[in-house]
Amino acid sequence: MLALAIAAAATLGCQAKGSPDAIADAFVEAYFVQVDQEKAKEFTALGATKMLEEELREVEQVRKEGYNPNDARGEVTVRRGDPITREQRVRYPYQIKVSAEGVDTIQEADIELTQIQGGWKVVRVGVVRGESPRP
């Protein structure tokens, strides 16, 4: 986990604050690594915000009972692929591996950003999940 944090800090340090790279990475850190939908919402707009608001409603009761984002974490490694630009949008492919309780879950995430009111925001999140037992 420490190595991931150091790698993420080094990566973020090389990016311009507010750049699409920095916003995409900050979203992925909040949503996939910290498992904190509320924090992740800071980086979203439109459909991505709606998705997170729905997730927060779904977990509201569980959170009231004391289960918090720290309880949902496993060992997480993140790898970002090359961005794809289309018109005014930028898409980033990510591979997120979560290891917990003897199971590795591999998530392929497609994070799409656009500029809204002068700043980059995540507007769409696509995720495909798969599980594979550890050898």
C-alpha positions in Angstrom: 0.0 0.0 0.0 2.9 2.4 0.8 4.5 1.7 -2.6 1.2 2.6 -4.3 1.0 5.8 -2.3 4.5 6.8 -3.2 4.0 5.9 -6.9 0.8 7.9 -6.9 2.4 10.9 -5.3 5.3 10.8 -7.8 2.8 10.6 -10.6 0.6 13.4 -9.4 3.7 15.5 -8.7 4.6 15.4 -12.4 1.1 16.6 -13.5 -0.2 20.1 -13.6 -2.8 20.8 -10.9 -6.2 20.6 -12.5 -5.0 18.8 -15.6 -7.2 15.9 -16.8 -4.5 13.5 -15.7 -4.5 14.9 -12.2 -8.3 14.9 -11.9 -8.6 11.4 -13.3 -6.0 10.1 -10.9 -7.5 11.9 -7.9 -10.9 10.5 -8.8 -9.5 6.9 -9.1 -7.6 7.4 -5.7 -10.8 8.5 -4.0 -13.2 6.1 -5.6 -11.2 2.9 -6.1 -8.4 3.1 -3.5 -10.0 5.0 -0.6 -13.5 3.6 -1.5 -14.9 7.1 -0.6 -17.8 8.1 -2.9 -18.3 11.4 -1.2 -14.7 12.4 -1.8 -14.8 11.1 -5.4 -17.9 13.4 -6.1 -15.6 16.4 -5.8 -14.1 15.4 -9.2 -17.3 14.7 -11.0 -20.2 16.2 -12.9 -23.2 15.0 -14.9 -23.6 11.2 -15.1 -20.7 10.4 -12.8 -22.1 12.6 -10.1 -25.5 10.9 -10.5 -23.9 7.5 -10.3 -22.1 8.4 -7.0 -25.2 9.9 -5.5 -27.1 6.7 -6.2 -24.3 4.6 -4.7 -24.3 6.8 -1.6 -28.1 6.3 -1.2 -27.6 2.6 -1.5 -25.0 2.5 1.3 -26.6 5.1 3.5 -28.1 2.6 6.0 -25.0 0.5 6.2 -22.9 3.6 6.9 -25.3 4.7 9.6 -24.7 1.4 11.2 -21.0 2.2 11.5 -19.6 0.5 8.3 -17.3 3.1 6.6 -15.0 3.3 3.6 -12.0 2.0 5.6 -13.9 -1.3 6.1 -14.2 -1.9 2.4 -10.6 -1.5 1.5 -8.2 -4.2 0.3 -4.7 -4.0 -1.1 -5.1 -1.9 -4.2 -2.8 -1.4 -7.2 -3.6 1.0 -10.0 -2.2 1.2 -13.5 -3.3 4.0 -15.9 -3.1 3.5 -19.6 -2.6 6.1 -22.3 -5.3 8.8 -22.7 -7.6 8.8 -25.7 -8.8 12.2 -26.8 -12.1 12.7 -28.8 -13.3 16.2 -29.5 -13.6 17.9 -26.0 -13.3 14.7 -24.0 -10.4 12.7 -22.7 -10.7 9.0 -21.7 -8.3 7.1 -19.4 -8.2 3.4 -19.2 -7.2 2.1 -15.7 -6.6 -1.4 -14.4 -7.3 -1.7 -10.7 -6.4 -4.8 -8.8 -7.9 -5.3 -5.4 -6.6 -8.2 -3.3 -8.6 -9.2 -0.2 -9.3 -12.4 1.6 -7.5 -14.6 -0.9 -9.3 -13.2 -4.0 -7.9 -10.8 -6.6 -10.5 -8.7 -8.2 -9.4 -7.0 -11.5 -11.4 -4.0 -12.5 -11.0 -2.4 -15.9 -12.2 1.2 -15.6 -12.8 3.7 -18.4 -12.8 7.2 -16.9 -14.1 10.0 -19.2 -13.5 13.7 -18.5 -14.6 16.9 -20.1 -14.2 20.6 -19.3 -17.1 22.1 -17.5 -17.0 25.8 -16.5 -13.3 26.0 -17.1 -12.3 22.9 -15.1 -11.9 19.2 -15.9 -14.5 16.9 -14.4 -15.1 13.1 -14.6 -18.5 12.7 -16.4 -18.6 9.0 -17.1 -17.3 5.9 -15.3 -17.4 2.5 -16.9 -16.2 -0.5 -14.9 -15.9 -4.2 -15.8 -15.0 -6.5 -12.8 -13.7 -10.0 -12.7 -12.4 -12.3 -10.0 -9.6 -14.7 -10.1 -8.4 -16.9 -7.1 -4.8 -16.4 -6.0 -2.4 -19.2 -7.0 
